[in-house]
Amino acid sequence: MYLAANGRPDAPPRPPGVRRRVPAAVLALGAVSLVTDISSEMVTAVLPLHLVLGLGLTPLQFGFLDGMFNGATALVRLLGGRLADRRGHHKRVAGAGYLLSALSRLGLLLAGGATGGIAAALAADRLGKGIRTAPRDALISLSGPPESLGRSFGVHRAMDTTGALLGPLAAFAVLWATADAYDAVFAVSFCTGLLGVLLLVVYVPAAPGPATPAPAPAPVPAPPPRRPVLRDPVFRRVLYASALLGATTIGDAFLYLLLLRGLDLPPALFTLLPLGAAAVYLLLAVPAGRIADRTGRRTAFLLGHCALLGAYALLLTPVSPPTVVGVLVLLGIFYAATDGVLMALAAPALPAAGRAGGLAVLQTGQALARLLGAAGFGAAWTLWGQRPALWAAALALAGALAAASRILPAAPQEVP
């Protein structure tokens, strides 16, 4: 493990002129995520439109549902990480999660227009995501050298975002071709999800290793037993900062609803709004990962949240077409600079044998915080109105950024 001068994890120095290829396991996992995200985003793209504008849910009700889908599966993330670390079964546990998400589409087909059935099926999809995320990210972090983790995660997130970009387009095309038949969207999503599971089984190795063989190390004494991750001050600081910032993230769907209402757009265009942010994320994920490897992952992570604060600020101005473009660009920058970068920041602080479990703890803390953030913003919108609620969210994020900049370490030169 490489540590900075003050004991904090970050990217170790790389010899000048040395370029590493992206490990094959990372590319295979990226292909699986691409196909799976097409399946998932086909459903996600029509969900707010169906629930809020179709079934008449209030912003408060939708806030709790949106937070549940993204945060209530936190304990399952812990279970998935723990199971994956036992005997190194990362691929098997990840595969079970991908399969559960694919099968949840059948639940959507059977639910029809019943809100409870739709919620149960989508909860199953989130359970699958909770199970698979930590083992998948552990596989990525174990597939290449520590100094290029930002790049590896950037490549994976770029491929993943390609699926997120294509998913809403596929949903829009299916709805257009079938005269708004949601069942057709769910059926196509199910078939696409099964394809992702097949790609995982065939192309992802069970126990990937570094892309290039390393010389045999000299014999060293056995290391002392590893402390639980929550007792590690390095990991704990990353966890606290990410959870604090996550609690002030109100959720993409709310941002899109604010844009939709601000411009009085036709409801059918709602499914196309995520494409702008996904396109920016796709373009910037790899460059952001490489920059984070070179200049410090902490800085990139904080600047990404500054971009999110900028999106909140734009929504406080009169909404116009340039405002829509600005919000989508800033949202894409936010994800490019934070999503994979956070995993790359935390992974070097975790032992290989317990990496999936440690990343699961980190993802759980962030998911629970975002659950509170989504529910809190929905409640504030319902009680105060959208503009006061957005002001409160912006002020909370600014305060969280100030606190996180003190919790996370400075970016000194790293030493082996």
C-alpha positions in Angstrom: 0.0 0.0 0.0 1.2 3.5 -0.8 0.7 6.3 1.6 1.2 10.0 1.5 3.6 11.7 3.8 0.9 12.1 6.5 -0.3 8.5 6.2 -3.1 9.1 3.8 -3.8 6.9 0.8 -3.4 8.3 -2.7 -1.7 7.4 -6.0 2.0 6.5 -5.7 4.5 8.1 -8.1 4.9 6.6 -11.5 8.2 6.5 -13.5 8.2 9.2 -16.2 7.3 8.0 -19.6 5.7 4.7 -18.4 2.3 4.0 -19.7 0.2 1.1 -18.6 -2.6 -0.6 -20.6 -6.0 -0.9 -19.0 -6.3 -4.5 -17.6 -8.5 -6.8 -19.6 -10.6 -7.6 -16.5 -11.4 -3.9 -16.2 -12.5 -3.8 -19.9 -14.6 -6.9 -19.4 -16.3 -5.5 -16.3 -16.9 -2.3 -18.2 -18.7 -4.2 -20.9 -20.9 -5.9 -18.4 -21.7 -2.6 -16.7 -22.4 -1.0 -20.1 -25.0 -3.6 -21.0 -26.5 -3.8 -17.5 -26.8 0.0 -17.3 -28.7 0.1 -20.6 -31.2 -2.3 -19.0 -31.3 -0.4 -15.7 -31.5 3.1 -17.1 -34.4 2.1 -19.4 -36.5 1.7 -16.3 -34.9 4.6 -14.3 -35.5 7.0 -17.2 -39.3 6.5 -17.1 -39.7 6.1 -13.3 -40.1 9.7 -12.2 -42.3 10.5 -15.1 -44.5 7.5 -14.4 -44.7 8.0 -10.6 -44.9 11.8 -10.3 -46.7 12.8 -13.5 -48.6 9.6 -14.2 -49.6 8.2 -10.8 -49.6 11.5 -9.0 -47.1 11.0 -6.2 -46.1 14.1 -4.2 -42.4 15.2 -4.2 -42.2 14.0 -0.6 -43.4 10.5 -1.6 -41.1 10.4 -4.5 -38.2 11.6 -2.4 -38.6 8.6 0.0 -38.9 6.2 -2.9 -35.9 7.6 -4.7 -33.9 7.5 -1.6 -35.0 4.0 -0.8 -33.9 2.7 -4.2 -30.5 4.2 -3.8 -29.9 3.9 -0.1 -32.1 1.4 1.7 -30.1 -1.5 0.4 -27.1 -0.4 2.4 -27.0 -3.5 4.6 -27.1 -5.7 1.5 -23.9 -3.9 0.3 -22.2 -4.9 3.5 -23.4 -8.5 3.1 -22.2 -8.6 -0.6 -18.8 -7.3 0.4 -18.4 -9.7 3.2 -19.5 -12.7 1.1 -17.1 -11.6 -1.7 -14.1 -11.4 0.7 -14.7 -15.0 1.9 -12.4 -17.2 -0.2 -12.2 -14.5 -2.8 -15.6 -15.1 -4.4 -15.9 -11.6 -5.9 -17.2 -12.8 -9.3 -19.8 -15.1 -7.9 -21.3 -12.6 -5.6 -21.3 -9.9 -8.3 -22.9 -12.3 -10.7 -25.7 -13.0 -8.3 -26.4 -9.3 -8.0 -26.5 -8.8 -11.7 -28.9 -11.7 -12.1 -31.2 -10.4 -9.4 -31.4 -7.0 -11.1 -32.2 -8.7 -14.4 -35.0 -10.8 -12.9 -36.5 -7.8 -11.2 -37.7 -6.7 -14.7 -40.1 -9.6 -14.6 -41.6 -8.2 -11.4 -42.2 -4.9 -13.2 -44.0 -6.8 -16.0 -46.2 -8.6 -13.4 -46.9 -5.4 -11.4 -48.8 -3.7 -14.1 -49.8 -0.2 -12.9 -49.8 -1.1 -9.2 -47.5 1.3 -7.3 -46.7 -1.3 -4.6 -45.7 -3.9 -7.1 -43.5 -1.4 -9.0 -41.8 -0.3 -5.8 -41.1 -4.0 -4.8 -39.6 -4.8 -8.2 -37.4 -1.7 -8.2 -36.3 -2.5 -4.7 -35.2 -5.9 -5.9 -33.2 -4.2 -8.7 -31.5 -2.0 -6.0 -30.8 -5.1 -3.9 -29.0 -6.6 -6.9 -27.0 -3.4 -7.3 -26.2 -3.4 -3.7 -24.9 -6.9 -3.8 -22.8 -6.5 -6.9 -21.2 -3.0 -6.5 -18.5 -3.7 -3.9 -17.3 -7.0 -5.3 -17.2 -5.4 -8.8 -15.2 -2.4 -7.6 -12.9 -4.8 -5.6 -12.2 -6.7 -8.8 -11.3 -3.5 -10.6 -9.0 -2.4 -7.8 -7.3 -5.8 -7.7 -6.8 -6.0 -11.5 -4.0 -3.4 -11.9 -1.3 -1.4 -10.1 -2.3 1.1 -7.4 -0.8 4.1 -9.2 -3.3 3.8 -12.1 -6.5 3.1 -10.1 -8.0 6.4 -11.1 -7.5 5.6 -14.7 -8.9 2.0 -14.3 -12.0 3.3 -12.5 -12.3 6.1 -15.1 -12.4 3.6 -18.0 -14.9 1.5 -16.2 -17.1 4.4 -15.3 -16.9 5.7 -18.9 -18.2 2.4 -20.2 -20.8 2.2 -17.5 -21.9 5.7 -18.4 -22.2 4.7 -22.1 -24.9 2.3 -21.0 -26.5 5.1 -18.9 -26.5 7.3 -22.1 -28.0 4.6 -24.3 -30.6 3.4 -21.8 -32.9 6.5 -21.8 -32.6 6.6 -25.6 -33.7 3.0 -25.8 -36.6 3.7 -23.4 -37.6 6.7 -25.5 -37.4 4.6 -28.7 -39.5 1.8 -27.2 -42.1 4.2 -25.9 -42.3 5.9 -29.2 -42.6 2.7 -31.2 -45.2 1.1 -28.8 -47.4 4.2 -28.1 -46.2 4.5 -24.5 -46.3 0.8 -23.6 -44.3 0.6 -20.4 -44.5 -3.2 -20.5 -42.5 -3.2 -23.7 -39.8 -1.2 -21.9 -39.6 -3.7 -19.1 -39.5 -6.7 -21.5 -36.6 -5.2 -23.5 -34.8 -4.3 -20.2 -35.1 -7.8 -18.9 -33.5 -9.3 -22.1 -30.7 -6.8 -22.0 -30.0 -7.5 -18.3 -29.6 -11.2 -19.0 -27.1 -10.4 -21.7 -25.0 -8.6 -19.1 -25.0 -11.6 -16.9 -23.8 -13.8 -19.8 -21.0 -11.4 -20.5 -19.9 -11.6 -16.9 -19.9 -15.4 -16.9 -17.9 -15.7 -20.1 -15.4 -12.9 -20.1 -14.7 -11.8 -16.5 -11.9 -13.8 -14.8 -12.7 -15.1 -11.3 -9.5 -13.8 -9.7 -7.9 -11.1 -11.9 -4.3 -10.0 -11.3 -2.2 -7.1 -12.3 -1.9 -6.4 -16.0 1.9 -7.0 -16.0 3.7 -9.6 -13.9 5.8 -8.3 -11.1 9.1 -9.7 -10.0 9.0 -12.1 -7.1 9.3 -10.2 -3.8 11.9 -11.0 -1.2 10.6 -13.0 1.8 9.2 -10.7 4.4 7.8 -11.4 7.9 4.0 -12.1 8.1 2.1 -8.8 8.6 0.2 -8.3 11.9 -3.5 -8.9 11.8 -5.4 -6.1 10.0 -7.6 -3.9 12.1 -11.3 -3.5 11.3 -11.7 -0.8 8.6 -13.7 1.5 10.9 -10.7 1.6 13.3 -8.4 2.7 10.6 -8.1 6.5 10.8 -7.2 6.9 7.1 -10.3 5.0 5.9 -12.5 6.6 8.5 -11.7 10.1 7.3 -12.6 9.2 3.7 -15.9 7.6 5.0 -16.9 10.6 7.1 -16.2 13.1 4.3 -18.1 11.1 1.6 -21.1 10.6 3.9 -21.2 14.3 4.9 -21.2 15.3 1.2 -23.6 12.6 0.3 -26.2 13.9 2.7 -26.3 17.2 0.8 -26.8 15.5 -2.6 -30.5 15.9 -3.4 -30.6 13.4 -6.3 -30.5 13.7 -10.1 -34.3 13.1 -10.5 -35.1 16.2 -8.5 -32.7 18.3 -10.6 -34.4 17.0 -13.8 -37.9 17.7 -12.4 -36.8 21.3 -11.5 -35.6 21.8 -15.1 -38.7 20.3 -16.5 -41.0 22.6 -14.5 -38.8 25.6 -14.9 -39.1 25.4 -18.7 -42.6 23.8 -18.8 -41.2 21.1 -21.1 -43.5 18.3 -22.5 -43.3 15.3 -20.1 -42.0 13.0 -22.8 -38.8 15.0 -22.9 -38.1 14.1 -19.3 -36.4 10.8 -20.3 -33.9 12.7 -22.5 -32.6 15.1 -19.8 -30.2 12.6 -18.3 -28.5 12.2 -21.6 -26.7 15.6 -21.3 -25.1 14.7 -18.0 -24.3 11.2 -19.1 -22.6 12.5 -22.2 -20.4 14.9 -20.2 -19.6 12.1 -17.7 -18.7 9.8 -20.6 -16.3 12.3 -22.1 -14.6 13.3 -18.8 -14.5 10.0 -16.8 -11.1 8.8 -18.1 -9.4 12.2 -18.2 -10.7 13.0 -14.6 -9.3 9.6 -13.4 -5.9 10.2 -15.0 -5.7 13.8 -13.6 -6.7 12.5 -10.2 -3.9 9.9 -10.3 -1.4 12.7 -11.1 -2.6 15.6 -9.0 -4.3 14.0 -6.1 -7.6 12.2 -5.7 -8.7 14.4 -2.8 -8.6 17.6 -4.8 -10.6 16.0 -7.7 -13.2 14.7 -5.3 -13.8 18.1 -3.7 -13.8 20.0 -7.0 -16.4 17.6 -8.3 -18.7 18.7 -5.4 -18.0 22.3 -6.2 -19.4 21.6 -9.7 -22.6 20.2 -8.0 -22.9 23.3 -6.0 -22.7 25.3 -9.2 -25.6 23.3 -10.6 -27.7 24.2 -7.5 -26.8 27.8 -8.0 -27.8 27.8 -11.6 -31.2 26.3 -10.7 -31.7 29.3 -8.4 -31.7 31.6 -11.4 -34.5 31.9 -13.9 -34.5 28.6 -15.9 -33.7 29.0 -19.6 -32.2 26.8 -22.2 -28.6 27.9 -21.3 -29.4 27.0 -17.7 -30.4 23.5 -18.7 -27.1 23.1 -20.6 -25.1 24.4 -17.7 -26.8 22.2 -15.1 -26.3 19.1 -17.2 -22.6 19.9 -17.8 -21.9 20.6 -14.2 -23.7 17.4 -13.1 -21.6 15.4 -15.6 -18.4 17.0 -14.2 -19.6 16.1 -10.7 -19.9 12.4 -11.4 -16.7 12.3 -13.5 -14.7 13.8 -10.6 -16.2 11.9 -7.7 -17.7 8.5 -8.6 -14.6 6.3 -9.5 -12.2 8.8 -7.9 -13.7 8.0 -4.4 -13.1 4.3 -4.9 -9.6 4.9 -6.1 -9.0 7.2 -3.1 -10.1 4.6 -0.6 -8.9 1.3 -2.1 -5.2 1.6 -1.3 -6.0 1.9 2.4 -7.7 -1.5 2.4 -6.0 -4.9 2.3 -6.7 -7.1 -0.7 -8.3 -9.8 1.4 -10.8 -7.3 2.9 -11.2 -4.8 0.0 -14.7 -5.7 -1.0 -16.0 -5.4 2.5 -14.2 -2.1 3.1 -15.6 -0.6 -0.1 -19.0 -1.9 0.8 -18.8 0.1 4.1 -17.8 3.2 2.2 -20.6 2.8 -0.4 -23.1 2.0 2.5 -22.2 5.2 4.3 -22.6 7.3 1.1 -25.9 5.5 0.2 -27.5 6.1 3.6 -26.4 9.7 3.5 -28.0 10.2 0.1 -31.2 8.5 1.4 -31.4 11.2 4.0 -30.5 13.9 1.5 -33.2 12.8 -1.0 -35.9 12.4 1.7 -34.9 15.7 3.3 -35.1 17.7 0.1 -38.5 16.1 -0.8 -39.8 17.1 2.6 -38.5 20.6 2.3 -39.9 21.0 -1.2 -43.3 19.8 0.0 -43.3 22.0 3.1 -41.6 25.2 1.9 -41.7 25.1 -1.9 -39.0 24.3 -4.4 -37.0 27.5 -4.2 -36.5 27.7 -0.4 -35.7 24.0 -0.5 -33.1 24.5 -3.1 -31.5 27.4 -1.2 -31.3 25.1 1.9 -29.7 22.4 -0.2 -27.1 24.8 -1.6 -26.2 26.2 1.8 -25.9 22.7 3.2 -23.6 21.6 0.4 -21.4 24.7 0.8 -21.0 23.9 4.6 -20.3 20.3 3.9 -17.6 21.2 1.4 -15.9 23.4 4.0 -16.0 20.6 6.6 -14.9 17.9 4.1 -11.9 20.0 3.1 -10.7 19.8 6.7 -11.6 16.1 7.2 -9.9 14.8 4.1 -6.1 15.1 4.1 -4.1 17.7 2.2 -2.4 16.5 -1.0 1.3 16.2 -0.1 3.9 14.3 -2.1 3.5 10.5 -1.8 6.3 8.3 -0.5 6.4 4.5 -0.9 
